[in-house]
Each structure stands twice: as C-alpha cells, then as structure tokens.
Amino acid sequence: MTTTPTKTSAHRPNVIWIFGDQHRAQTLGFRGDPNVSTPHLDRMATEGIVYGNAVSNTPLCCPARGTLLTSRYPHHCVPGHEDPLPQGMPTIATAMKAEGYHTAYVGKWHLDGFSEGSGRAAMHITDPDRRGNFDHWVGYENNNSPFDSWVHGGSGKDAFHYQLPGYETDALTDLFIKHLEECGPSTEGDNKPFFAVLSVQPPHNPYVAPASWMRPHSPAGVQLRKNVPPVARIEEEARRSLAGYHAMVENLDANVGRIRAALDELQLTANTHVIFFSDHGDMMGSHGQFKKLSPWEESIRVPMIFAGLTPYYGYRNGERDQPFGLVDLAPTTMGLCGLDVPEWMEGTDFSAGHFYGEHSPKNPPESSYLTSGTPTTHHDSVDRPWRGVATKDGWKYVVLEQQPWLLFNLNEDPYELANLAHNSRFWDKRRELHSVLAKWVRDTGDTFPLPEP
C-alpha cells in the first residue's frame, strides 16, 4: 500500500518549486484557453493534483513572494510593493534546512526592499544575509527586461554578478538544471535531499519572448475573455499584450518540460515533488483593468499543480475544490515530505489526502483570505486598499475601507459580470460573507476598517 513519505523513509523526497510572475490560472491549455498550447503543464495536471480554487492572497509581487516563502499574511510579513522581507524572518528554507535538506533559490527575488526610483533593480546586490536562508542563491531583485537579465550571488571573494545569455526563462532554467545535476540522486546514505526553487519573471510585462515563440501569436488572432469591455483602446492593448504573453507562457511550459526531462535523465523523477504555481495573475483588459492588484479572478486566481513521486508514491490525482492560498504552499510542501510544520507558519497543511490510502485534512478552511494593502497607483489597477474572501462554494465578497464593494456568485457568473454587492435580493448572502470576512480579519490580527454589516 502506498504511504506518505516520512522523515525516516528510505527515499526522503526532494521538492522543486517552479513559478512565473503574473501567470494567471486561466491561461493554460487544460483550462480551455484557445490561445495557448501547454503540453507539459497539461501532463502535470493529468498526473498530479490541481487546486482549482488556488489564489494569491495578495496579488502583488513583493507581498505574494513574502507570503509564499514564509507562510505569513502580508500584514505580518511584506505588506506592500518594494517592502523588504523583515530581517531575520524565517522562511521555508530555514525550516527545510533544519530537517536536513539542502536548499537552493534561482531567479527573481524582489524581497530586498530596493526602490526602483534609486536606479535599475537588476544592478542591485542583495546582501547574503537577506537571501532567505537558502544554501545556494543565484538571483536578482527585479528586472523587467527578459533579454537583458543579470544575476548575482556568492559573497566576499566568491561574489559574482553577470548578464545572462539569451532569454531569461531559458537561461535561468539552464542554471537550475545545472544545479540539479550537481545534486544528483538523493537516497538514504547518499546526498542530502534537496528543496530547490526556480522563479522566473516571464510572463510578466514587458510581454516579449524569443522570435520563434512569438511567431505563431498575433494580436488579431487573440481570443479575448468575455469580460474584456468592447472599448477600442482596451481591446487594442489587451490584444497586443496577450500575443506576447501567450508566447511567454508557452516558452515557460517548454522549460518545465526541460526540467522534467532532466529529472528523468538524473533518475530523480521517482523521488521528487514538482510543484508549479504563480505569485499572482494578470488582468489583461478584463473589466478594463491591466496587470495585478485587483480582486477579480484574472488577478487573484493562480495555477497550483502538484506532481511527481512515481512510482514510489502514488498521487491521488485529480482536481481539488478546496480553497488554497499562497500562504498554504510552504506548510503543504513540508507535509508532503512528512515533516513537522513550524508553529510560525500561518497557512494550512493540505498534504493529507494527496496520496492513496489517506484521508482528507481535518477541518480545512472553507474560504481563502484576500488582501491588498498600500496601492501602487500603477495605471489601470485598483487605487484603494481592499479585503475579501473567496469561498469553497463559489462566492466572492470584497470590501473597501468602510464600504461593501463586490459580491459575485462564480458558479453562475464565472466572468464576474453581475456585481450583487448592492442588490437587496442578496443582502442575506452579503451579511453571511461579511461575517466570514470579519472572522478572517480577527483571526489573522489584521486591522482593516471593515464596513458595518
């Protein structure tokens, strides 16, 4: 009978995280997007477990990254754009190292608090003691230029800083595979088990990819989502951006395939969890908005795919409807390895039930908490703080400070075209969800000024 790996298992599992920036959950082949072909991620989804209700608790780069690495909500960690990860705050690398894992991080960091008003973030060097406690760290603070990417790492006389050759996702994947080759097979009495993270900026803007990936995509050929308003300037920008965005997603998918092929070649597949996700989504013209920091589905909903570990352990593959936030990623990762989850992590371990012969988690949350703190005031995004909940039974409720704002029944209205927040027919549902939201605010120690019920 298949069992969950434990700390004393003969084959203690490795873990790989792969994530892009602004990759919304809707832009995947297996989700029915007609604009993209993602065979490698589709295969992962078929073989593994997909959390269809996965969200970014705060759809903004820095807060989302702080949350996924620490399992702490942004108001306890990284509240806003360009805010730093607090000095000395433990991360999942801290916890995994304590359990005997070798840890590595490759790619975009965006947690050192560097202000782009001070110069180009790609030239900023993150101090070694501010790299999240990872053993091996090769990365950069921020970049926004995928054909001119720079990475740094090391310290003292071993410090380095150089320009990556070619396109960012390809070059970072090269570095990541090289690291996997250095890790080698991980078995009892052999090398340490490893936890390795690949963080690439694409499909973040600017929406450009190598010519061979861009060639099949044209603005005129893009099929827009049904909630993109028929406003000429919005449609034009959405089509132009999406053509490049789709090319970037397909390139990322191909690099996921390269990593999985490398695991096969290195004989690591059977003992390695591979988890694919994103820090948040991208509006791309839906509801007239662009990029992130909005509570609509295109901004908050993210891919969340768990695969790997065959044939030693068998995933009970399929889709889960359980609400899952980035705050839950670190504890679930540790649970999958049979490790104790530290008390300082605020998320939920959903690993129970991932394997055949197991029961589902006891008393899991019935909703995810959504937050936005200090607005960035980027054009075409929401310019006020908000809080919200997304529930297991398909409802979403969002408020501004002292003001109800949005209420959607996603079961009948997946494109969020009918806002029910101020419709008296749904006052009872609004009060019900307001109570759920108020409990999240209390339980997480948040101080957001909610409206009266």
Number of C-alpha atoms within 10 A of each C-alpha: 6 13 13 21 21 16 14 9 14 11 19 21 28 26 23 23 19 21 25 26 22 27 29 28 25 18 24 23 17 17 12 11 16 13 18 20 21 21 17 19 23 17 13 22 22 16 19 23 22 22 20 19 24 27 31 32 31 32 29 29 24 25 32 28 28 30 32 25 20 31 28 24 27 24 18 17 21 24 23 22 20 20 18 19 26 16 11 10 13 18 23 25 25 18 21 23 17 10 14 12 22 20 23 22 24 24 29 24 24 24 25 23 17 20 14 13 7 8 10 14 18 22 17 21 18 19 11 15 11 16 22 26 21 23 15 16 22 23 26 25 23 26 21 16 18 25 18 14 26 24 24 22 21 14 11 8 6 7 11 13 17 11 13 17 13 14 17 23 25 20 19 25 22 15 16 22 19 12 16 20 15 9 16 17 20 19 17 12 8 9 13 18 26 24 23 25 22 23 23 25 24 27 29 21 18 14 20 23 26 17 9 10 16 19 12 11 19 16 16 10 12 18 13 18 16 13 14 18 16 12 10 9 11 18 19 15 14 24 20 17 21 25 25 23 29 28 28 27 24 25 23 26 18 19 20 22 18 17 19 20 15 17 22 12 11 14 14 25 23 17 24 26 23 24 23 22 24 29 31 31 33 32 25 26 27 24 19 18 23 23 23 25 32 26 28 22 22 29 29 30 26 31 29 23 23 23 24 27 21 15 11 16 19 20 21 15 18 13 15 14 15 19 22 31 28 30 30 25 27 26 27 20 24 21 20 22 21 18 17 15 20 13 8 12 22 19 24 20 22 21 22 17 15 22 20 16 13 14 11 12 14 8 6 13 15 15 24 27 25 24 29 25 20 13 16 16 11 12 10 16 17 18 15 15 17 26 26 29 25 29 22 16 14 17 18 25 27 24 24 18 14 13 14 21 18 20 24 23 19 18 11 11 13 14 19 21 13 14 14 19 20 13 10 10 10 13 14 10 16 24 13 13 23 22 13 20 24 19 13 19 19 11 9 14 12 15 9 19 15 18 14 9 14
